[in-house]
Amino acid sequence: AAHRLGEHGSSEMRHVAKIPAVIVEKYCNDYGITYRDFMQDSAHIRRLVNDPKNSSFRVWKGQV
């Protein structure tokens, strides 16, 4: 819905996705990392956001 309304930010700061906390928690459990590890390493965030299984949570459809 946010994508259809054009709420994906600007070229300087994109609103890429709105991932539920339970999905982030599952990711952390699957990869054996803490939430802190997840937030400090952008590779984890990119992997989670770019995963096709999570496309329904995407606002901006481009590659992160």
Backbone torsions as a table, in degrees:
resi	resn	phi	psi	omega
1	ALA	NA	-41.4	-180.0
2	ALA	-62.9	-37.5	178.7
3	HIS	-64.0	-45.9	-179.8
4	ARG	-62.2	-30.6	179.4
5	LEU	-84.0	-3.4	178.8
6	GLY	78.1	22.6	-177.7
7	GLU	-90.3	52.0	-179.3
8	HIS	-112.9	21.7	172.8
9	GLY	78.5	-159.8	-178.8
10	SER	-117.1	-179.3	178.6
11	SER	-67.5	-22.9	179.6
12	GLU	-81.1	-33.1	-179.8
13	MET	-147.9	105.7	-178.6
14	ARG	-89.5	141.5	167.9
15	HIS	-92.3	101.0	-170.2
16	VAL	-84.7	-46.0	-174.9
17	ALA	-158.8	163.2	173.9
18	LYS	-127.7	91.1	-174.4
19	ILE	-92.0	124.9	177.6
20	PRO	-62.2	146.9	-178.1
21	ALA	-57.4	-34.6	-178.9
22	VAL	-64.9	-31.4	177.3
23	ILE	-71.3	-41.3	177.0
24	VAL	-64.2	-42.5	179.0
25	GLU	-62.0	-42.4	177.8
26	LYS	-62.7	-43.0	178.2
27	TYR	-58.2	-47.6	-179.7
28	CYS	-60.6	-42.8	178.6
29	ASN	-65.6	-42.3	-179.8
30	ASP	-63.2	-36.1	-177.6
31	TYR	-98.5	-0.3	177.0
32	GLY	65.1	39.2	179.5
33	ILE	-121.8	164.2	175.7
34	THR	-89.4	166.0	175.9
35	TYR	-61.3	-37.9	178.4
36	ARG	-61.5	-44.5	176.5
37	ASP	-58.1	-43.8	-179.2
38	PHE	-58.8	-47.5	-176.2
39	MET	-72.2	-26.9	-177.3
40	GLN	-86.6	-16.9	-177.8
41	ASP	-115.9	106.0	-176.0
42	SER	-63.6	-18.6	177.4
43	ALA	-63.0	-37.0	177.9
44	HIS	-65.5	-43.9	-178.9
45	ILE	-64.2	-44.9	177.8
46	ARG	-60.5	-43.8	-179.3
47	ARG	-60.7	-44.2	-179.5
48	LEU	-66.9	-46.6	-176.4
49	VAL	-69.1	-37.1	-177.7
50	ASN	-81.4	-9.8	179.7
51	ASP	-63.9	124.6	-179.0
52	PRO	-57.1	-26.7	178.9
53	LYS	-64.3	-23.0	-177.2
54	ASN	-102.4	15.1	-175.9
55	SER	-63.4	-25.0	179.8
56	SER	-69.5	-15.5	178.7
57	PHE	-94.4	-3.0	-177.3
58	ARG	-76.9	141.7	173.0
59	VAL	-103.5	-49.1	176.0
60	TRP	-100.6	128.2	-171.2
61	LYS	-88.7	0.0	-179.5
62	GLY	-73.5	170.8	179.4
63	GLN	-77.5	134.0	179.6
64	VAL	-94.4	NA	NA
